[in-house]
Amino acid sequence: DPKPDRADLAVTVKAPTRPLSGPVKFTVVVKNNGPDDAKYTLNLALTTRRTTCTAPWVGNVAGAELAKGKSRSEQFTATCTKAGGAKASLTATVAVKGTDPVSTNNSSTGQARIK
């Protein structure tokens, strides 16, 4: 039997820094810190305050094979209603198909302001 993957996967969510009035584009970066190549999945959760957003990608998103030392970046767009002072936050959690020795870097949240 092949041994299970053992990899420290880290995820970062980047959100726009300026208030937006159009679609919100979040960038999710997954990095494999090794020691093995690894297959992963992402869970994406969108929370809002004072707005409503449409995001068909919420939930589990199929990941990919990621070689040790490599990163993968993906964009996810949410369409939100305009509302002054509103916020939309994306939380991404990565899971390795195997063992991840460092779990403290497996989740990240990015927040965008909507005008």
C-alpha positions as CSV (number, residue, x, y, z in Angstrom):
1,D,0.0,0.0,0.0
2,P,1.3,3.5,-0.8
3,K,2.0,5.7,2.3
4,P,-0.5,8.6,2.9
5,D,0.6,12.1,2.1
6,R,2.3,14.0,4.9
7,A,2.4,17.7,4.1
8,D,2.1,21.1,5.9
9,L,-0.4,22.9,3.8
10,A,-1.0,26.6,4.4
11,V,-3.8,28.8,3.1
12,T,-4.1,32.6,2.7
13,V,-7.1,34.6,1.6
14,K,-6.6,38.0,0.0
15,A,-9.4,40.5,-0.3
16,P,-9.6,43.9,-2.0
17,T,-8.3,46.6,0.3
18,R,-10.5,49.4,-1.0
19,P,-14.3,49.5,-0.8
20,L,-16.0,48.1,-3.8
21,S,-19.2,48.7,-5.6
22,G,-19.0,45.8,-8.0
23,P,-18.1,42.1,-7.8
24,V,-15.8,41.1,-5.0
25,K,-12.8,39.0,-6.1
26,F,-11.1,37.0,-3.4
27,T,-7.7,35.3,-4.0
28,V,-7.0,32.0,-2.2
29,V,-3.4,30.8,-2.1
30,V,-2.6,27.3,-1.0
31,K,1.1,26.5,-0.3
32,N,2.6,23.1,0.3
33,N,5.5,23.4,2.8
34,G,6.3,19.7,2.5
35,P,7.7,17.2,3.2
36,D,5.6,15.3,0.6
37,D,3.5,16.2,-2.5
38,A,-0.1,16.3,-1.5
39,K,-3.7,16.2,-2.7
40,Y,-6.0,18.7,-1.0
41,T,-9.5,20.1,-0.8
42,L,-10.8,23.5,0.1
43,N,-13.8,24.5,2.1
44,L,-15.1,28.0,1.4
45,A,-17.5,29.9,3.6
46,L,-18.8,33.4,2.8
47,T,-20.3,35.5,5.6
48,T,-21.8,39.0,5.1
49,R,-22.8,42.0,7.1
50,R,-25.5,44.4,5.8
51,T,-25.4,42.9,2.3
52,T,-26.5,39.9,0.3
53,C,-24.0,38.0,-1.9
54,T,-24.3,35.3,-4.5
55,A,-21.4,32.9,-4.6
56,P,-22.0,29.5,-6.3
57,W,-18.6,28.2,-5.1
58,V,-19.4,28.1,-1.4
59,G,-18.8,24.8,0.3
60,N,-16.2,22.1,-0.6
61,V,-14.2,22.9,-3.7
62,A,-12.1,20.2,-5.3
63,G,-8.5,20.9,-4.8
64,A,-5.5,19.5,-6.7
65,E,-2.2,17.7,-6.5
66,L,0.4,20.2,-5.1
67,A,4.1,19.4,-5.2
68,K,6.1,20.2,-2.1
69,G,7.4,23.8,-2.1
70,K,4.8,24.9,-4.6
71,S,1.8,27.2,-4.3
72,R,-1.5,27.5,-6.2
73,S,-3.6,30.6,-6.5
74,E,-7.3,30.7,-7.4
75,Q,-9.8,33.5,-7.6
76,F,-13.4,33.4,-6.4
77,T,-15.9,36.1,-7.2
78,A,-18.9,37.0,-5.2
79,T,-21.7,39.3,-6.5
80,C,-22.9,41.5,-3.6
81,T,-25.7,44.1,-3.4
82,K,-24.5,47.6,-2.8
83,A,-24.9,48.8,0.8
84,G,-22.8,51.5,2.6
85,G,-20.8,50.0,5.4
86,A,-21.4,46.4,4.3
87,K,-18.8,43.7,4.5
88,A,-18.2,40.3,2.9
89,S,-15.7,37.8,4.4
90,L,-14.4,34.7,2.8
91,T,-12.9,31.9,5.1
92,A,-11.0,29.2,3.4
93,T,-9.9,26.0,5.1
94,V,-7.6,23.5,3.5
95,A,-7.4,19.8,4.2
96,V,-4.7,17.4,3.0
97,K,-5.6,13.9,2.0
98,G,-3.3,12.4,4.7
99,T,-1.6,14.1,7.6
100,D,-0.8,17.8,8.1
101,P,1.7,18.2,11.0
102,V,0.9,22.0,11.4
103,S,-2.8,22.8,11.6
104,T,-2.6,26.4,12.7
105,N,-2.1,27.6,9.1
106,N,-5.0,25.6,7.6
107,S,-7.6,28.4,7.7
108,S,-7.6,32.1,6.7
109,T,-10.2,34.8,6.3
110,G,-10.2,37.9,4.1
111,Q,-12.7,40.7,4.4
112,A,-13.9,43.2,1.8
113,R,-15.8,46.4,2.3
114,I,-18.7,47.1,0.0
115,K,-19.9,50.6,-0.7
